[in-house]
Amino acid sequence: MNGLAAAVPQAGAGGRRGGWITFPFLIATLTGLTLAAGGWVSNLIVYLIQEFNFKSISAAQIYNFVNGSITMFPIIGAIIADSFVGCFSVIWFSSIISLLGILLILLTAAFNQLRPPACENGSNLCKHPSQLQLAVLYLALTLSSLGNAGTRFTIAPMGADQFDAPENQSVYFNWYIITMYIATVVSSTTIVFVEDNVSWTLGFGLCVGANVIGLAVFLSGRRFYRLVKPKGSPFKSLACVIVAAFSKRRMLLSEKSEDYYHGSDEDATETFAKNPTKFFRFLDRAALVTEDGSISNPWKQTTVQQVEDLKTLIKIFPLWSTGLFLCTPLAIQLSLAIIQALTMDRHLGSRFKIPAGTIPVFILLSTSLTILLLDRLIFPLWKKITTKPLTLLQRVGIGHACTVISMAVSAVVESRRLKLVRSNNLQTQVNAIVPMSVFWLVPPLALAGIGEAFHFPGNVALYYQEFPESLKSTSTAAIAMFIGIAFYISNVIIDLIQRTTGWLPDDINHGRLDNVYWFCCIMGATNFAFYLVCSSVYKYKNVQKYENRSNKGEMI
C-alpha cells in the first residue's frame, strides 16, 4: 500500500490542515456508517419476506430500488458539496438523516403494531401490511437510503482533498474501498446473524449504535480536516458554455489564443487551458471575445477553461455509459442470489445455518482480497515484467470480462439447482429447500468480486483523474450514479422478464432463473464489446502527465 505506516502528516500549502492525521477519523467514520447501513440493507429481502409478508420477487425489487437510491442520490450530495456547503456539512447532516431512518426501521421491528401478523413463508393466508405500516416502512427506507447516499461516496473526495500528492490519494482510495467492503462483510455476517438468530430489534439496534459512533468520530476530527470551500455550482458554468456558444453560433472561430477569454488575472492559474482543443470546436465560440463588453455576463462570455471542462465530460460520457450495463447484471445477480439461497441447504455443520442475507458477503470478501493481492503482489510483479503498470482503462476492461464470466457460471449453477428440483419432484411444494449446498453460489459471486476489484477502484481513480478540477466531488458520485441507475434498470428488466416469460415466478423452483443469467451474460458481453471500442479511442486528459506517472510506476 505504498508504505502507509511510514507516511507522515502533511500540512499542505500555506499551513492548511489535512494529511495523514485525518486518515483515522475518516476511515473510522466510514467504518461506523458502513456497518450501520450494511446491517439493514444486507438482510432487507429476508426482513420484507418474513416480517412484512412480501413475495420474493417483490422484495428483491424493493431491495434493488433501495440500493439504487443509495448509489444514485450521492450525485445530489456531491452537487451540494461542490456548489454550496462543502463535503463536511453534507456528511454530518446525512449521517443524522440516516440515523433517523434506521431508528424508524428499529421501531418497525420492536412494535408489532407496525408489522402485519406473522405467517408461514409462501402461505396464501398471509395478510398484507396496512397502509400505515407501509407508510412507516417506506419512510424509514427513504430516510435511511438518503442518509447513506449522502455519506457513502462523499467521504471519498473529502479524503482525497486532505492530500496534495496523487500517490497518497491513490493509497487513500484503496483503503477507502477496502474499509467499505470489510465493514460491509462484518455487518453482513455479524449483524445479520443477530437479526436472524437473536432478534431483528437487537440487530437494528446495533446499526443505530454504529451510526452514532461514526457520526461522533467524524465530528471529533473537525479541527484536523482541510475543508475545501465550495466554488459555486460548476454545472452553471457548463450551462453557460452551451448558451454562450449557441448565442455566438454565427461568429467565425479564430486560431489566435488572444481572441479567446482566459479569465481575469487574479483567477488565472497554471492549470487553466491556454488554447482551445480541436474537439467539438463549435463550443469554442463561447470563449470568443466580443466587442460589446459582455465579459461581465457569464451567459455570454465564458473562459477557455470552462469550455474545456465541458469537452472533458463529453469525451468521457461514452465510457461512463458502459458502466450502466456493467453494473446491471451485477445488481440482478446480487438480489436473486439471496432468493436462491433461501431455497438451498444453508447448513454449515449440524447446528449452524448461514443467513441468506449473508450470501453477498462472498462478493465483498473476494473484492477485498483481490484488491490486496493486486496492490501488493500482482501489480508490482506486472510492472517488473512489462516495465509499465496496467492502465486504468485496462483494469476496468478486465473487470468487464470477469463480470461476463460470472454471469455464465451463475447460469450453470442455477441449471444444476433446477435439475435437482425436478429430480426430487419438488415442484409441488411451495418454496421447497433443494438438497444442494448454498456454497455452490460462491464461485460466481467470487468471480463477480474479482471483477469489482478491477473495475471499481479503476473507475474511481479514472474519473477522479479525468474530471475537471471543479467537479472532483462529482467524479466519485458519477460512479455511484451509474451503479444506482443500474439497480433501477435491473428492476425494469426483472419486471419485463416477469411479464413476458415464465422465468421469474414468485417461487423460483417453478421458473428458469438460469435463462435470466444467460440473458445477463449476453447483455454484459455486448456491453464489453462497446467498452473496448470506447476505450480504444479515448485519450487521457493529460497524456504527458499520465505517461510520466506510469513511467515512475505509480498506480493510476
MARMARTOR-309306 format. One record per residue (C-alpha): residue number from 1; residue in one letter; chain; x, y, z. Coordinates in steps of 0.2 Angstrom, whole numbers, plus 2048, in hexadecimal, padded with zeros to 3 digits. Layout:
MARMARTOR-309306
NUM,a,A,X,Y,Z
...
END
This chain:
MARMARTOR-309306
1,m,A,800,800,800
2,n,A,80F,80C,7FD
3,g,A,814,80C,80F
4,l,A,805,813,818
5,a,A,80D,810,829
6,a,A,81C,81A,824
7,a,A,812,829,81E
8,v,A,813,839,828
9,p,A,806,847,82A
10,q,A,807,855,81D
11,a,A,802,866,820
12,g,A,7FE,86B,80F
13,a,A,801,87B,806
14,g,A,801,88B,811
15,g,A,7FF,881,821
16,r,A,7EE,879,81D
17,r,A,7E8,86B,827
18,g,A,7E6,859,81F
19,g,A,7F2,84B,81C
20,w,A,7F4,83A,824
21,i,A,7EE,840,835
22,t,A,7DC,841,82E
23,f,A,7DD,82F,828
24,p,A,7D8,826,838
25,f,A,7C9,831,83A
26,l,A,7C2,82F,828
27,i,A,7C5,81C,828
28,a,A,7BD,81A,839
29,t,A,7AE,824,833
30,l,A,7AD,81A,823
31,t,A,7AE,80A,82E
32,g,A,7A0,80F,83A
33,l,A,794,816,82C
34,t,A,797,807,821
35,l,A,794,7FB,82F
36,a,A,784,804,833
37,a,A,77E,803,821
38,g,A,784,7F1,81D
39,g,A,77A,7EB,82C
40,w,A,769,7EF,825
41,v,A,76C,7EF,812
42,s,A,774,7DE,812
43,n,A,765,7D5,81A
44,l,A,758,7E0,813
45,i,A,751,7D3,807
46,v,A,74F,7C6,815
47,y,A,747,7D3,821
48,l,A,73A,7D8,814
49,i,A,736,7C6,810
50,q,A,735,7C0,822
51,e,A,72F,7CF,82C
52,f,A,725,7D9,81F
53,n,A,71E,7CA,814
54,f,A,725,7D0,804
55,k,A,727,7C4,7F5
56,s,A,739,7BF,7F1
57,i,A,73A,7C8,7E0
58,s,A,731,7D8,7E7
59,a,A,73E,7D8,7F6
60,a,A,74C,7D7,7EA
61,q,A,746,7E6,7E0
62,i,A,744,7F0,7EF
63,y,A,756,7EB,7F4
64,n,A,75C,7F0,7E3
65,f,A,752,801,7E4
66,v,A,75A,804,7F5
67,n,A,76C,800,7EF
68,g,A,769,80B,7E0
69,s,A,764,81A,7EA
70,i,A,773,817,7F6
71,t,A,77E,818,7E7
72,m,A,774,824,7DC
73,f,A,771,833,7E8
74,p,A,784,836,7EC
75,i,A,784,840,7DC
76,i,A,778,84C,7E5
77,g,A,784,84D,7F5
78,a,A,793,850,7EA
79,i,A,78A,85E,7E1
80,i,A,786,866,7F2
81,a,A,797,863,7F8
82,d,A,7A0,86A,7E9
83,s,A,794,879,7E7
84,f,A,78E,87F,7F8
85,v,A,793,877,809
86,g,A,7A2,86C,806
87,c,A,7A5,859,80A
88,f,A,7A6,85B,81D
89,s,A,794,862,81F
90,v,A,78D,856,812
91,i,A,794,847,81C
92,w,A,78F,84C,82E
93,f,A,77D,851,828
94,s,A,77B,841,81E
95,s,A,781,837,82D
96,i,A,773,83E,837
97,i,A,766,83A,82A
98,s,A,76C,828,829
99,l,A,76B,827,83C
100,l,A,759,82C,83C
101,g,A,755,820,82E
102,i,A,75D,811,837
103,l,A,754,816,847
104,l,A,744,814,83D
105,i,A,749,803,837
106,l,A,74D,7FE,849
107,l,A,73B,804,84E
108,t,A,733,7F9,840
109,a,A,73C,7EA,848
110,a,A,739,7EE,85A
111,f,A,726,7F2,859
112,n,A,71A,7E5,852
113,q,A,70E,7F2,84E
114,l,A,71A,7F8,840
115,r,A,71A,7E7,838
116,p,A,70D,7DB,831
117,p,A,709,7CB,83A
118,a,A,716,7BD,838
119,c,A,713,7AF,82C
120,e,A,71C,7A0,824
121,n,A,727,7A5,815
122,g,A,71D,7A3,805
123,s,A,70C,7A0,80D
124,n,A,6FD,7A7,804
125,l,A,6F5,7AC,814
126,c,A,703,7B9,818
127,k,A,6FC,7CA,81B
128,h,A,703,7D9,812
129,p,A,70A,7E8,81C
130,s,A,6FD,7F6,81F
131,q,A,6FF,807,817
132,l,A,706,80E,827
133,q,A,713,800,829
134,l,A,718,803,817
135,a,A,71A,815,81A
136,v,A,725,813,829
137,l,A,72F,806,820
138,y,A,732,810,810
139,l,A,736,820,81A
140,a,A,743,817,824
141,l,A,74B,810,814
142,t,A,74A,821,80C
143,l,A,753,82A,81A
144,s,A,760,81C,81C
145,s,A,764,81B,809
146,l,A,765,82E,808
147,g,A,770,82F,817
148,n,A,77C,821,811
149,a,A,77C,829,800
150,g,A,782,839,807
151,t,A,791,832,810
152,r,A,796,822,807
153,f,A,79F,82A,7F8
154,t,A,7A2,83C,7FF
155,i,A,7AF,835,80B
156,a,A,7BA,830,7FC
157,p,A,7BD,841,7F4
158,m,A,7BE,849,806
159,g,A,7CC,83D,80A
160,a,A,7D5,840,7FA
161,d,A,7D4,853,7FD
162,q,A,7DF,850,80D
163,f,A,7EE,84C,802
164,d,A,7F8,855,7F5
165,a,A,802,846,7ED
166,p,A,7F8,83B,7E1
167,e,A,801,82C,7E8
168,n,A,7FA,82F,7F9
169,q,A,7E9,832,7F2
170,s,A,7EA,821,7E9
171,v,A,7EF,819,7FA
172,y,A,7E0,821,802
173,f,A,7D4,81B,7F4
174,n,A,7DA,809,7F6
175,w,A,7D8,80A,809
176,y,A,7C7,812,807
177,i,A,7C0,804,7FC
178,i,A,7C8,7F6,807
179,t,A,7C1,7FE,817
180,m,A,7B0,800,80F
181,y,A,7B0,7EE,809
182,i,A,7B7,7E6,819
183,a,A,7AA,7F0,824
184,t,A,79C,7EA,819
185,v,A,7A3,7D8,81B
186,v,A,7A2,7DA,82E
187,s,A,791,7E1,82E
188,s,A,78B,7D4,821
189,t,A,791,7C6,82C
190,t,A,790,7CC,83E
191,i,A,782,7D7,83E
192,v,A,778,7CD,832
193,f,A,77B,7BD,83D
194,v,A,774,7C7,84C
195,e,A,765,7CC,842
196,d,A,761,7BA,83C
197,n,A,765,7B1,84C
198,v,A,763,7BD,85B
199,s,A,757,7CB,856
200,w,A,754,7D8,848
201,t,A,752,7E5,856
202,l,A,764,7E2,85D
203,g,A,76B,7E1,84B
204,f,A,764,7F1,846
205,g,A,769,7F8,857
206,l,A,77B,7F4,853
207,c,A,779,7FE,843
208,v,A,773,80D,84C
209,g,A,782,80C,858
210,a,A,78E,80A,84A
211,n,A,787,81A,841
212,v,A,788,824,851
213,i,A,79A,81F,854
214,g,A,79F,823,842
215,l,A,797,834,843
216,a,A,79F,838,854
217,v,A,7B1,833,84D
218,f,A,7AE,83E,83D
219,l,A,7AA,84D,847
220,s,A,7B8,84B,853
221,g,A,7C5,84C,845
222,r,A,7BE,85D,840
223,r,A,7CD,867,845
224,f,A,7D9,85C,83A
225,y,A,7CF,85C,82A
226,r,A,7D4,867,81B
227,l,A,7C4,86E,816
228,v,A,7C3,873,803
229,k,A,7B7,882,801
230,p,A,7AA,87F,7F4
231,k,A,7AC,889,7E4
232,g,A,79B,88B,7DF
233,s,A,791,87F,7D3
234,p,A,79D,878,7C6
235,f,A,78E,873,7BC
236,k,A,789,885,7BA
237,s,A,799,888,7B1
238,l,A,796,879,7A6
239,a,A,785,880,7A1
240,c,A,78C,891,79E
241,v,A,798,889,791
242,i,A,789,881,787
243,v,A,77F,891,788
244,a,A,78E,89D,783
245,a,A,793,891,775
246,f,A,781,891,76E
247,s,A,77F,8A4,76F
248,k,A,790,8A6,766
249,r,A,78D,898,759
250,r,A,78F,8A4,74A
251,m,A,7A0,8AA,750
252,l,A,7B0,8A4,747
253,l,A,7BC,89A,751
254,s,A,7CE,8A1,753
255,e,A,7DE,898,754
256,k,A,7E6,8A5,75F
257,s,A,7E6,8A2,772
258,e,A,7E4,8B5,776
259,d,A,7D3,8B5,76D
260,y,A,7CC,8A9,77B
261,y,A,7C8,8AE,78D
262,h,A,7D3,8A6,79A
263,g,A,7CC,8AE,7AA
264,s,A,7D2,8BC,7B5
265,d,A,7E4,8BD,7BB
266,e,A,7E0,8B9,7CD
267,d,A,7D6,8AA,7C8
268,a,A,7E4,8A3,7BC
269,t,A,7EE,894,7C1
270,e,A,7FA,889,7B9
271,t,A,7EC,87B,7B7
272,f,A,7E2,886,7AB
273,a,A,7E1,881,799
274,k,A,7EB,88D,78E
275,n,A,7E3,889,77D
276,p,A,7D3,880,778
277,t,A,7D5,86E,773
278,k,A,7CF,868,762
279,f,A,7C1,85D,769
280,f,A,7AF,863,767
281,r,A,7B6,874,761
282,f,A,7A5,87C,75F
283,l,A,7A5,87E,772
284,d,A,7B5,889,771
285,r,A,7A9,897,76C
286,a,A,7A4,899,77E
287,a,A,7B5,89F,782
288,l,A,7B7,8AB,773
289,v,A,7BA,8BD,779
290,t,A,7AD,8C9,772
291,e,A,7AD,8DB,770
292,d,A,79D,8DF,779
293,g,A,7A5,8DE,78B
294,s,A,79C,8CE,790
295,i,A,7AA,8C7,79A
296,s,A,7A0,8CB,7AA
297,n,A,792,8C0,7A4
298,p,A,796,8AD,7A7
299,w,A,788,8A8,79C
300,k,A,790,8B1,78D
301,q,A,7A2,8B0,791
302,t,A,7AB,8A0,798
303,t,A,7BD,89C,79A
304,v,A,7C7,88F,790
305,q,A,7C8,885,7A0
306,q,A,7B6,884,7A2
307,v,A,7B4,87E,790
308,e,A,7C1,871,792
309,d,A,7B9,86B,7A2
310,l,A,7A9,867,798
311,k,A,7B3,85F,78A
312,t,A,7BB,853,797
313,l,A,7AA,84D,79D
314,i,A,7A4,84B,78B
315,k,A,7B3,840,788
316,i,A,7B1,835,797
317,f,A,79E,833,795
318,p,A,79F,823,78A
319,l,A,7AB,81B,796
320,w,A,79F,820,7A4
321,s,A,790,818,79B
322,t,A,799,807,79A
323,g,A,798,807,7AD
324,l,A,785,806,7AD
325,f,A,784,7F5,7A5
326,l,A,794,7EF,7AE
327,c,A,78B,7F1,7BF
328,t,A,779,7EC,7B9
329,p,A,77D,7D9,7B8
330,l,A,786,7DB,7C9
331,a,A,777,7E3,7D1
332,i,A,76C,7D5,7CA
333,q,A,778,7C8,7D0
334,l,A,779,7D0,7E2
335,s,A,766,7CF,7E5
336,l,A,762,7BF,7DD
337,a,A,771,7B6,7E6
338,i,A,768,7B9,7F6
339,i,A,758,7B2,7F0
340,q,A,762,7A3,7EA
341,a,A,76A,7A1,7FB
342,l,A,759,7A0,803
343,t,A,755,790,7F9
344,m,A,766,788,7FC
345,d,A,76E,77E,80A
346,r,A,776,78B,815
347,h,A,77D,780,823
348,l,A,78F,782,828
349,g,A,791,773,833
350,s,A,783,76B,83D
351,r,A,77D,77B,846
352,f,A,782,78A,83E
353,k,A,778,791,82F
354,i,A,77E,79F,824
355,p,A,772,7AE,823
356,a,A,76D,7B0,811
357,g,A,770,7C3,812
358,t,A,783,7BF,815
359,i,A,785,7B7,804
360,p,A,78B,7C7,7FB
361,v,A,799,7C7,808
362,f,A,7A3,7BC,7FC
363,i,A,7A3,7CA,7EF
364,l,A,7AA,7D6,7FC
365,l,A,7B7,7CA,803
366,s,A,7BD,7C6,7F1
367,t,A,7BE,7D8,7ED
368,s,A,7C8,7DD,7FC
369,l,A,7D4,7CE,7FB
370,t,A,7D7,7D1,7E8
371,i,A,7DA,7E4,7EB
372,l,A,7E8,7DF,7F8
373,l,A,7EF,7D3,7EC
374,l,A,7EF,7DF,7DE
375,d,A,7F7,7ED,7E8
376,r,A,804,7E3,7F1
377,l,A,809,7D5,7E5
378,i,A,801,7D5,7D3
379,f,A,803,7E7,7CE
380,p,A,815,7E8,7D4
381,l,A,819,7D8,7CC
382,w,A,811,7DD,7BC
383,k,A,81B,7ED,7BC
384,k,A,82B,7E3,7BE
385,i,A,827,7D8,7AF
386,t,A,820,7E5,7A3
387,t,A,828,7F5,7AA
388,k,A,817,7FE,7AA
389,p,A,808,7FC,7B6
390,l,A,7F7,7F8,7AF
391,t,A,7EE,807,7AA
392,l,A,7DD,80C,7B2
393,l,A,7D4,808,7A2
394,q,A,7DC,7F7,7A1
395,r,A,7D8,7F3,7B4
396,v,A,7C5,7F8,7B0
397,g,A,7C5,7ED,7A1
398,i,A,7CB,7DE,7AB
399,g,A,7BD,7E1,7B7
400,h,A,7B0,7E1,7A8
401,a,A,7B7,7D0,7A3
402,c,A,7B6,7C8,7B4
403,t,A,7A4,7CE,7B6
404,v,A,79F,7C6,7A6
405,i,A,7A7,7B5,7AB
406,s,A,79E,7B7,7BC
407,m,A,78D,7B8,7B4
408,a,A,791,7A8,7AA
409,v,A,796,79E,7B9
410,s,A,787,7A4,7C3
411,a,A,77C,79D,7B4
412,v,A,785,78C,7B5
413,v,A,783,78B,7C8
414,e,A,770,790,7C7
415,s,A,76E,782,7B9
416,r,A,775,775,7C5
417,r,A,769,77C,7D3
418,l,A,75A,77A,7C8
419,k,A,75F,769,7C3
420,l,A,75F,764,7D5
421,v,A,74D,76C,7D7
422,r,A,747,761,7C9
423,s,A,750,751,7CE
424,n,A,749,753,7E0
425,n,A,738,757,7DA
426,l,A,738,767,7E4
427,q,A,72D,771,7D8
428,t,A,71D,76D,7E2
429,q,A,724,775,7F2
430,v,A,724,787,7F6
431,n,A,735,78F,7F7
432,a,A,73D,77D,7FA
433,i,A,74F,77C,800
434,v,A,759,774,7F3
435,p,A,766,767,7F9
436,m,A,775,771,7F2
437,s,A,781,77B,7FC
438,v,A,780,78E,7FC
439,f,A,793,78E,7F9
440,w,A,790,78A,7E7
441,l,A,78C,79D,7E6
442,v,A,79E,7A1,7EC
443,p,A,7A7,79F,7DB
444,p,A,79C,7AB,7D1
445,l,A,79C,7B8,7DF
446,a,A,7AE,7B7,7E1
447,l,A,7B1,7BA,7CF
448,a,A,7A6,7C9,7D0
449,g,A,7B0,7CF,7DF
450,i,A,7C0,7CD,7D5
451,g,A,7B9,7D7,7C7
452,e,A,7B4,7E5,7D3
453,a,A,7C6,7E5,7DA
454,f,A,7CB,7EA,7C9
455,h,A,7BD,7F6,7C2
456,f,A,7B8,7FE,7D2
457,p,A,7C8,806,7D8
458,g,A,7CD,808,7C6
459,n,A,7BE,812,7C3
460,v,A,7C0,81D,7D3
461,a,A,7D2,821,7CE
462,l,A,7CD,824,7BC
463,y,A,7BF,830,7BF
464,y,A,7C8,839,7CD
465,q,A,7D7,83C,7C1
466,e,A,7CD,840,7B2
467,f,A,7BF,84B,7B8
468,p,A,7C2,85E,7B9
469,e,A,7C9,865,7C9
470,s,A,7B9,86E,7CC
471,l,A,7B0,85D,7CC
472,k,A,7BB,852,7D7
473,s,A,7AD,84E,7E3
474,t,A,7A1,84A,7D5
475,s,A,7AE,83E,7CE
476,t,A,7AC,831,7DB
477,a,A,799,834,7DB
478,a,A,798,831,7C8
479,i,A,79E,81F,7CC
480,a,A,790,81E,7D9
481,m,A,784,825,7CD
482,f,A,786,817,7BF
483,i,A,786,80A,7CD
484,g,A,775,811,7D3
485,i,A,76E,812,7C2
486,a,A,773,800,7BF
487,f,A,769,7FB,7CE
488,y,A,75A,804,7C7
489,i,A,75D,7FC,7B6
490,s,A,75E,7EB,7BE
491,n,A,74D,7EE,7C5
492,v,A,746,7F2,7B4
493,i,A,74E,7E2,7AD
494,i,A,748,7D7,7BB
495,d,A,736,7DE,7B8
496,l,A,737,7DC,7A5
497,i,A,73D,7CA,7A7
498,q,A,72F,7C7,7B3
499,r,A,722,7CE,7A7
500,t,A,728,7C6,797
501,t,A,72F,7B5,79D
502,g,A,72D,7A8,7AA
503,w,A,73F,7A9,7B0
504,l,A,73C,7B3,7C0
505,p,A,72C,7AD,7CA
506,d,A,72B,7B1,7DD
507,d,A,731,79F,7E0
508,i,A,741,79D,7D6
509,n,A,740,78A,7D7
510,h,A,733,78C,7CA
511,g,A,73D,798,7BE
512,r,A,74C,799,7B4
513,l,A,758,7A4,7BD
514,d,A,766,79D,7B3
515,n,A,75F,7A5,7A3
516,v,A,75F,7B6,7AC
517,y,A,772,7B4,7B0
518,w,A,775,7AF,79E
519,f,A,76C,7BF,799
520,c,A,777,7C9,7A4
521,c,A,787,7C0,79D
522,i,A,782,7C5,78B
523,m,A,77E,7D7,791
524,g,A,78F,7D8,79A
525,a,A,798,7D1,78B
526,t,A,790,7DE,77F
527,n,A,794,7EC,78B
528,f,A,7A6,7E6,78D
529,a,A,7A8,7E7,77A
530,f,A,7A2,7F9,77A
531,y,A,7AE,7FD,789
532,l,A,7BD,7F6,77E
533,v,A,7B8,802,770
534,c,A,7B6,811,77C
535,s,A,7C6,80E,785
536,s,A,7D0,80B,776
537,v,A,7CC,81D,76F
538,y,A,7CD,826,780
539,k,A,7DB,831,784
540,y,A,7E0,836,795
541,k,A,7DD,848,79A
542,n,A,7F0,84B,79D
543,v,A,7F9,83E,793
544,q,A,80A,844,798
545,k,A,806,844,7AA
546,y,A,7FF,833,7A9
547,e,A,80E,82C,7A0
548,n,A,81A,834,7AD
549,r,A,811,82C,7BB
550,s,A,810,81B,7B3
551,n,A,823,81C,7B0
552,k,A,826,81F,7C2
553,g,A,81B,810,7C6
554,e,A,80D,819,7CF
555,m,A,7FC,80F,7CF
556,i,A,7F0,81B,7C6
END
